[in-house]
Amino acid sequence: MDREPVAASKLSQADFARLQGWSKSYVSKLKKESRLVLDDAGLVDVAPTLALITGTTTAPERAATSVVSTAFNDSRDRKEHYTAELARLDYLERAGKLLDAGEVVGVIADALTTLRSAIEAAPPQLAPQLAAMGDEAQMRALLADHFEVLLAELADTLGKLGQAAGEGTAS
């Protein structure tokens, strides 16, 4: 599907050069020759400028509609953006600031499975002790101690993940 290049009506000189596929120095030359139609802000008014260039050149093909569309420029800009992002992510990984998501999910899933198993085992394990107590304060203390141990184990497991981040590898 052929698309017409999208052209803005007013552009900076650099953007105008990029849109036309010309060098910035060529556009500067056109400006020195008073062959650019500029607005008060110094932006190139595209259509009148192209008409002026066409009317004042011996090579009218230079003023023809650009073969470099803004879609191309956008895709090139996206490519440059993602290339820079990949370099940034690579740096963060090497600096130990970034871990593999699969490894992190695995460690967290293991920690939560262990916690769930311990919580499910608590009623049969604690019920006989609680039944023998009779004092509500002792019961609360037993439950608090038990769950404090479970939470400490969870924190220790997740802390190892944090240490792995500092070392640059998850283990």
C-alpha positions in Angstrom: 0.0 0.0 0.0 1.6 3.3 -1.1 1.4 6.2 1.3 2.0 9.8 0.5 4.7 11.2 2.8 3.2 13.1 5.6 4.5 16.7 5.6 4.0 19.2 8.4 3.3 22.7 7.2 6.0 24.4 9.3 9.3 22.7 10.4 12.6 23.6 11.9 15.4 23.8 9.3 16.8 20.5 10.6 13.5 18.8 10.4 12.9 20.2 6.9 16.3 18.9 5.8 15.5 15.5 7.2 12.0 15.4 5.6 13.5 16.2 2.2 16.4 13.9 2.6 18.8 16.8 2.3 21.9 17.7 4.3 21.6 20.5 6.9 24.3 22.4 5.0 22.2 22.4 1.8 19.3 23.9 3.7 21.7 26.5 5.3 22.8 27.3 1.7 19.2 27.7 0.6 18.6 30.1 3.6 21.7 32.2 2.6 20.3 32.4 -0.9 16.9 33.6 0.5 15.2 30.5 -0.9 13.5 29.4 2.3 10.2 30.9 3.3 10.5 31.4 7.1 7.8 32.5 9.6 8.5 34.9 12.5 9.7 32.0 14.7 12.2 31.0 12.0 10.3 27.8 11.0 10.3 26.8 7.4 6.9 27.1 5.7 7.2 23.9 3.7 4.8 24.3 0.7 5.8 27.9 -0.2 9.5 27.0 0.3 9.3 24.0 -2.0 7.5 26.2 -4.6 10.2 28.9 -4.3 13.0 26.3 -4.7 11.3 24.7 -7.7 10.9 28.1 -9.3 14.5 29.2 -8.7 16.5 26.1 -9.5 17.9 24.5 -12.6 17.4 21.1 -11.0 13.6 20.9 -10.1 13.9 17.3 -9.0 15.7 18.6 -5.9 12.5 20.3 -4.8 10.3 17.3 -5.5 8.3 15.7 -2.7 10.6 13.9 -0.4 11.2 10.2 -0.9 12.0 10.1 2.9 8.6 10.0 4.6 8.0 10.9 8.2 7.1 7.2 8.6 10.7 6.4 7.8 12.0 9.1 10.1 9.7 7.8 12.8 10.9 4.2 12.4 14.5 5.4 12.4 13.8 7.4 15.6 12.1 4.3 17.2 15.1 2.1 16.2 17.5 4.6 17.7 15.3 4.8 20.9 15.1 1.1 21.3 18.8 0.6 20.6 19.6 3.1 23.3 17.1 1.4 25.7 18.8 -2.0 25.1 22.1 -0.5 25.8 20.7 1.0 29.1 19.2 -2.3 30.1 22.5 -4.1 29.3 24.3 -1.6 31.5 21.8 -2.0 34.4 22.1 -5.8 34.2 25.9 -5.7 34.2 25.8 -3.2 37.1 23.7 -5.6 39.1 20.7 -3.3 39.1 18.5 -5.5 37.0 17.6 -9.2 37.3 16.1 -11.7 34.9 12.3 -11.5 35.4 12.0 -15.3 35.2 14.5 -15.9 38.0 12.8 -13.3 40.2 9.3 -14.8 39.6 10.8 -18.3 40.3 12.3 -17.2 43.7 9.1 -15.4 44.7 6.9 -18.4 43.7 9.1 -20.7 45.7 9.1 -18.4 48.7 5.3 -18.1 48.6 4.8 -21.8 48.2 6.9 -22.5 51.2 5.0 -19.9 53.2 1.6 -21.4 52.1 2.8 -24.9 53.1 3.9 -23.6 56.5 0.6 -21.8 57.1 -1.4 -24.9 56.1 0.6 -27.0 58.5 0.1 -24.5 61.4 -3.4 -25.6 62.6 -2.6 -29.3 63.1 0.7 -28.4 64.6 -0.5 -25.7 66.9 -4.0 -27.0 67.9 -2.8 -29.5 70.5 -0.6 -26.8 72.1 -3.3 -24.2 72.1 -5.9 -26.7 73.6 -3.6 -27.4 76.5 -3.0 -23.8 77.3 -6.3 -22.3 78.4 -4.8 -18.8 78.8 -5.6 -16.4 76.0 -2.4 -14.4 76.4 -0.3 -17.5 76.1 -2.2 -18.6 73.0 -1.6 -15.2 71.3 2.1 -15.3 72.2 2.4 -18.8 70.7 0.6 -17.8 67.5 2.7 -14.6 67.2 5.9 -16.4 67.7 5.0 -19.1 65.2 4.0 -16.5 62.5 7.0 -14.3 63.3 9.3 -17.3 62.5 7.4 -17.9 59.2 7.7 -14.2 58.2 11.4 -14.1 59.1 12.0 -17.1 56.8 10.1 -15.4 54.0 12.1 -12.2 54.5 15.3 -14.1 54.5 14.4 -15.9 51.3 13.5 -12.6 49.6 16.6 -10.9 51.1 18.7 -13.4 49.2 17.1 -12.2 46.0 18.1 -8.7 46.9 21.6 -9.8 47.6 21.7 -11.5 44.3 20.7 -8.2 42.7 23.7 -6.5 44.4 26.0 -9.2 43.0 24.6 -8.9 39.5 23.2 -12.5 39.3 20.2 -14.2 40.8 20.8 -17.6 42.4 
